[in-house]
């Protein structure tokens, strides 16, 4: 459909519209980084990434709905908890 029409788009956050998947990833990720004793790096990354996203939105004058949507991405949670801690 993407090739045949310009009425479609690809969403990088295709993890569902419920909070259950994000909650599950955050819980399992929290368990993994706690057991690996790497929670300091993970939580520091989450803090600074969120601060940069909100700072950019404020700087550009974007509505705050945009950064809230950007930090609710499932891929960000997987990267934060399972890749940063390695």
C-alpha positions in Angstrom: 0.0 0.0 0.0 2.9 2.3 0.7 4.1 2.0 -2.9 0.7 2.4 -4.5 -0.7 5.3 -2.6 0.3 8.3 -0.5 -2.5 7.8 1.9 -0.6 5.4 4.3 2.1 6.0 6.8 4.3 3.8 8.9 4.2 4.2 12.7 7.3 3.3 14.7 5.2 2.9 17.8 3.1 -0.1 16.7 2.9 -1.7 20.1 -0.8 -1.3 20.6 -2.9 1.4 22.1 -3.1 0.1 25.6 -0.6 0.7 28.3 -0.2 -3.0 29.2 2.6 -3.7 26.7 4.6 -0.7 27.9 4.0 -1.6 31.5 5.1 -5.2 30.8 8.3 -4.1 29.1 9.1 -1.6 31.8 8.6 -4.2 34.6 10.6 -6.9 32.9 13.3 -4.3 31.9 13.4 -3.0 35.5 13.9 -6.5 36.7 16.8 -7.1 34.2 18.7 -3.9 35.0 18.2 -4.4 38.7 19.6 -7.9 38.6 22.5 -6.7 36.4 23.2 -3.8 38.8 23.0 -1.3 35.8 20.0 0.6 36.8 22.0 3.8 37.3 22.9 4.0 33.6 19.4 3.1 32.4 17.6 5.7 34.6 20.1 8.4 33.8 19.5 7.8 30.1 15.8 7.9 30.6 16.0 11.2 32.5 18.3 13.0 30.1 16.5 11.7 26.9 13.2 12.8 28.3 14.7 16.2 29.3 16.1 16.7 25.8 12.8 15.7 24.1 10.8 18.1 26.2 13.5 20.8 25.9 13.4 20.5 22.2 9.6 20.7 22.1 9.6 23.9 24.3 12.4 25.4 22.2 10.5 24.8 18.9 7.2 25.9 20.4 5.6 22.5 19.8 2.6 21.4 21.9 3.5 19.1 24.8 1.5 16.3 23.3 4.3 15.6 20.8 7.1 14.8 23.4 4.6 12.7 25.5 3.9 10.7 22.4 7.6 10.3 21.6 8.5 8.9 25.0 5.7 6.4 24.9 7.3 4.4 22.1 7.8 0.7 22.8 11.1 0.6 20.9 12.5 3.3 23.3 11.6 1.1 26.3 13.2 -1.9 24.8 16.3 0.1 23.8 16.5 1.7 27.3 16.2 -1.4 29.4 17.8 -4.1 27.3 20.4 -2.3 25.1 21.7 0.5 27.3 22.4 -1.9 30.2 24.8 -4.1 28.1 
